[in-house]
Amino acid sequence: MTVGGLRAHSVHTFAGILCGSPTTAARNSAVPNVDTNGLRKWVTEQRDLLVAAYETRDEIAGITGIVYRCGGSIEGLPVCRGAMGWMTAREVELWRDISDEIFLVERTAAIDELELLDVDIELNKDVLVVENSPRLYSLVSNGAVGEKWPGSNFVACSTKEPLDWRWWSLDNVVVRAIAKAWSVDPGRLFASLEERDDDFHEVVIGTLNGQPFRSAVLIVRKSDAL
């Protein structure tokens, strides 16, 4: 990120130069000079290039959160992983034998480390591991870290719907898809989750080397939307 040609800050997850307008007198933070349409167009082009270059869904899944946060289309990109492997939002919507209770697990550093060691967790059929949606940049104002960039106005480009619970996260996308699979009102499901957003439980989500593997989960229940 540059201001007047000089480096102001770093932006994570993609390489290049962004021109910005300073938010501090010290010019150590800036707002990128890019509009929603420009960023959405660019990130969608990058998505297509990377999808063509990558060979596996594991690799492609790593870009989904970035594309989503920048307002690009994530149609056809994996958003979560279940017992059957990686799934797109559409595949979740069409999940015929979906359970009435789904355990959402955030893909953590611990899970990533296991995958790097080529050790697979055999997930239970009612578990979905959701990709992270990185916040690429934190604006600084008056010496304090403030708003994250890209913000909700960029994400709104990709959803084309009112933003609900956890708009910044692919959790939002997955829960919306689960609601469609259950044929329930997404708004009511989001409202129930909003009421207990920090209600995490540690449960067995699968097996690792034949032994039960536990993780913190957020429980999504069909009954909560009825």
N, C-alpha and C positions, 0 to 999 in steps of 0.2 A: 504494500500500500504506500503510495507516494503522495506528497504534497509539494507542489512546485518543483518536482523532479527529485526530491530527497525522500529517503525512506522514512515513513512515519510509524509503521507497524507491520506485523506479519499477519497474513491470512492463511488459515490452515486448509489442508486437503486438496488444494489445486495450485498449480504453478503459473506464474505470469505476473503482469503488472497491472494494478488497479490505481487509477488516479482518484484522489479524494479531496474533500474540503475539510480543513482542520476543525476539530471540536474543542481543542485546548490551545492556550497561548503558546505552550511549549511545542505544539505540533507533533505530539507523540501519539495522537489518535486522530482518526479522520472518518468521515462518512463517504463511502464509495460513490463516485459520480456515475451511477448506472441506474437506469430505470427498470421497472419490473419486466417490461416487454423485452428490453435488450438482454437482460440476464437470462430470462426464460428461453429466448431464442438461442443464445450461446450455449447454455447448459444442455439443451435438447440436442444440439448438433454434437456436442462432446459425448453425450449418452450414446448416440448412434455409432460414433466412431469406436467407443470402448466396447460396446456390445459386439461389434463386428470383430474386434481384436481379441476379446476374451474367449476362452474355450469352455469354461464351466460356469454353472449357475453360482457356485461359491464365489467366483471372481466377480461376476456381475452384481451379486447381492451387495458387494462392498460399495457400489456407487449409488444405490437406490436412495439412501438417506440424503446424500448431497444433492442429487437431482431434485428431490422433493423439497428440500429447504430453499432451493433456488427457483422454485416455481415451474420447473420443467415437468413434462408428462412422465409418469412412472408406469404407464400402461405396458404390461408385458414384462415388467421387472419384478424379481423376487422381493417380497416384503417380509416374509417370515419363513421359518422352517419347522416342519412337524415330523411326525413319524414316517410320512411318505416322502419327505425331502422338502426342498424349497417350493414355496407356493407364491403365486402372484395374488393380488387382491381379487381378481376375477375367479381364480381357482378356489379361493376361500369362499366366495359367494356361492359357488356351485358345489360345495362340499355336501354331498348327499347324506352321509351318515354322521354328521357333526353332532357331538355331544351337547347336552343342554347346559353344560358347565365347562368352560375353557380356562385353562391356566396360561396366562401370559408371562413369559420370562424375557427379561431384557438380556440381549446378548452382551455378556460381561467379558472383562479381560481374562477371567479364569476359563471361560468357555473357549475364547479365542486361543488361549495357550494350549488347551487340550487338542484343538483342531490343528494347530501348528505341529504338534507332536504326532499327528495322524492318529489320534485316539478319538473314536466316535462315541458319543453318548446315544444310547438307544432310547429315543424319547417315547413316552406314553402317547397314546392316540389322542388324548385330550389336551396336549401341551403344544403351544406355539412359541418358538423363540423368535423375538422380534429384533430386527436390525436397529441399531442406533441411528438417530438423525442428528448429525453433528451441527453445532452452532459454530460457524466458520470464524466469527470475529466478534469480540466484545468492544463496544465503544467506551471510551473513557471521557468523563466530564467532571470537572472540578476535583480531579484526583481520585475519583471513585469509578469502579467498573459499573457500567450502566447497561443500556439496551443491547441485546444481541442482534447481530446481523448475519444473514437476512432475517427480516421480521415477518410478521403475520401477513403483510400485504403481498409478499412474494409467494408465501405458501398458498394464499388464496387463489393464485393463478393456476395451481395444479389441482386443487380440489374442486374449483368451480361451484362450491357449496358454502353455506355459512360455516365458519370455523367453530369447533366445539372444544371439548375437553382435550388437553394436551395437543393443541394445534401444531406445535413444533415437532411432534414425534410421529413416527410411523405407527405407534400404538393407535393413533387416531384413525389411520387408514385401515388397520387390521380390525379394529372394533367395528367400524362402519361396515366392513365386509362381512363380519360375523353376524351383525344385525340383519343384513340382507339374506344370509344363509338361513337365519331363523325366521325370516319374514316378520320381524318386529320393528317398531319405530326406533330408528337410531337415536333420535333426540331423547327418548325415555331411557335408553340404555346409557347414553352419555351422562344424563342427569344422575342416574344411580351411581355411576362411577365417580362423578364429581363429589358426591356426598361422602364417599369413602376413598378418596384418592390415595391416602397413605395406608390403606388397609392391606398390607402385604402379609403373606403367610409363607412359612417355609414348609414345603411338601416334597415328596418324592416325585421327580419329573421323568425318571427313566432309570436305566441301569448303565453302569460303567464297569467294564470287565466283570460282568455278572453280579455286581454289587449295587444296591440301591443308591441313586445319586439324588441329592437334595438341593433345592435352590429356592430363593425367595420368588414368589409369584403373586400376580394380581389375578384374582378370580373374577371372571366375567360370567354372569348367570343369566340365562334366558328368562327365568322367572322374574327378574328385577325389571324387565321391560314390559311385562304383561299387565 
